[in-house]
């Protein structure tokens, strides 16, 4: 065997780990949801892990309608202060980075979009307000947002006027216009082209440092989230939160109507607790919650007060109105659509009305047990009534009196009154009545 033949193999074995070790590592983030305190953890945590692991780049694939202002500021600060360069790429075709997503795109070290995407429409919407142009609070928030975009655009070399138009005029930009106005750096069809365009690109970071990106042969990593985080993301959905509130309210009402069942009460309490957790991360209005509580009160009062259905109608109206006003998000994705609210509200109302009617009927029904339950029952005379005697009813023999006249033994009588242990009866005729 010629030993010199194994020298290249040994050299390859020695060099290979070095090549692999030098391959750039890119942290990949898919952000295709609304911006809220839970969802932004996908971005902030990715940046923190990329910094801790000394990775070369963070790429955020954006497809978001925007979201809450407080969460937006947290995300923008995280991007601007990241020790690792951040790339924001709006993709795939048909995706958008609207409102808060526009801020995130402008804040990134490198901004890119795929064909058929759009961005912009970054005006602030005040929850619970009329959002008029002369609204001072709304104007202050838009001025603040525009100032933030101008400050970022100035450092990033992006078009400040276009950024202002996105805020004050709610202007949106298709991909070609965004590139023409300098809001983005380039257009990338897919991830492979994105990496090709990034490789060797000189990037001026927010602190003024200029670096050269290297993406050739890159490996991708993604942040892993535990079941707890995924569960909170699931709860941070207005439709899920609303269903928890509606079902929880109905179960608690059912428990109040049927004390001692425990299971509906426990399940209802759990649903309401989960709604409270979800409400911490969603734009819930106090008015909406109060109207739903009022609807329950009106349903309960209907049992105690004869209102000929007025309280019930008020309860249904309050439930529907409260459901529609429960969330006041700045974007449709942070509100519950009427197509969900109305059917659920009507269904819950029907169930409550049905349960209420059954309870009222049970409360007003004639007592059918004990001594009082003997009234209007048919009895057989066991000792002639003249006018006193004895009758057999409900499996027992009773003392009875017949004020309307004598009744012979074996005759049939109807109990019309119970006075202590004495039954007042009257003769009956016909074969349809059964002896009880």
Secondary structure, DSSP 8 states (H G I E B T S, - for coil): --GGGGHHHHHHHHHHHHHHHHS-EEEEEEE-S-B-TTTTHHHHHHHHHHHHTT-SEEEEEE-B--B-HHHHHHHHHHHHT-SS-EEEEE-STT-EEETHHHHHHHHSSEEEE-TT-EEE------TTS---TT-HHHHHHHHHHHHHHHHHHHHHT--HHHHHHHHHS--EEEHHHHHHTTSSSEE-SSHHHHHHHHTT-EEE-TTS-EEE---TT-EEE-----HHHHHHHHHT-HHHHHHHHHHHHHHHHHHHHSTT--HHHHHHHHHHHHHHHHHTTS-B-HHHHHHHHHHHHHHHHHHHS--TTHHHHHHHHHHHHHHHHSB--SSGGGS--HHHHHHHHHHHHHHHHHHHHHHHHHHHS---STTGGGTT-EEEEEE-BSSEEEEEETTEEEEEE-TT--B-TT-EEEEEEEETTEEEEEE--SSS----
